[in-house]
Amino acid sequence: MARNCGYGPKNCGTRTTGILMMVVGVLIFLIFVPRWVWTSALGVCLISVGWLMWRFGGR
């Protein structure tokens, strides 16, 4: 059987969700950095959690 996303078909959703979280985190961070500190912190948290899901979600 073919392996999707490199780690099997069940883990493709986790990796995709991780990538989406990183993209949303970067957008929030870039848009709201000059305005609000808490939204910048939210962006950094989304990037971090998204990276962890992308990196370790396939195992």
C-alpha positions as CSV (number, residue, x, y, z in Angstrom):
1,M,0.0,0.0,0.0
2,A,1.1,3.5,-0.7
3,R,2.0,5.7,2.3
4,N,0.6,9.2,2.3
5,C,2.5,12.1,3.9
6,G,5.4,9.8,4.5
7,Y,4.1,8.2,7.7
8,G,0.9,6.4,6.7
9,P,-2.6,7.5,5.7
10,K,-3.9,8.1,9.3
11,N,-1.3,10.7,10.1
12,C,-1.8,12.9,7.0
13,G,-4.5,14.9,8.8
14,T,-2.2,15.6,11.7
15,R,0.6,16.9,9.5
16,T,-1.8,19.0,7.4
17,T,-3.3,20.5,10.6
18,G,0.2,21.3,11.8
19,I,1.1,23.1,8.6
20,L,-2.2,25.1,8.7
21,M,-1.6,26.0,12.3
22,M,1.9,27.3,11.5
23,V,0.6,29.3,8.5
24,V,-2.2,30.9,10.7
25,G,0.3,31.6,13.4
26,V,2.7,33.4,11.0
27,L,-0.2,35.5,9.6
28,I,-1.4,36.5,13.1
29,F,2.2,37.3,14.1
30,L,2.9,39.4,11.0
31,I,-0.4,41.3,11.1
32,F,-0.7,42.0,14.8
33,V,2.9,42.4,16.1
34,P,2.8,46.2,16.1
35,R,-0.6,46.4,17.8
36,W,-1.3,43.8,20.4
37,V,1.2,41.7,22.5
38,W,-1.3,38.9,23.3
39,T,-2.1,38.3,19.6
40,S,1.6,38.1,18.9
41,A,1.9,35.5,21.7
42,L,-1.0,33.6,20.3
43,G,0.7,33.5,16.9
44,V,3.9,32.2,18.4
45,C,2.0,29.5,20.3
46,L,0.2,28.5,17.1
47,I,3.5,28.2,15.3
48,S,5.0,26.2,18.1
49,V,2.1,23.8,18.4
50,G,1.8,23.5,14.7
51,W,5.4,22.6,14.3
52,L,5.2,20.0,17.1
53,M,2.1,18.4,15.4
54,W,3.8,18.5,12.0
55,R,7.1,17.1,13.3
56,F,5.9,14.4,15.8
57,G,2.3,13.8,14.6
58,G,3.4,11.0,12.2
59,R,4.9,8.7,14.9
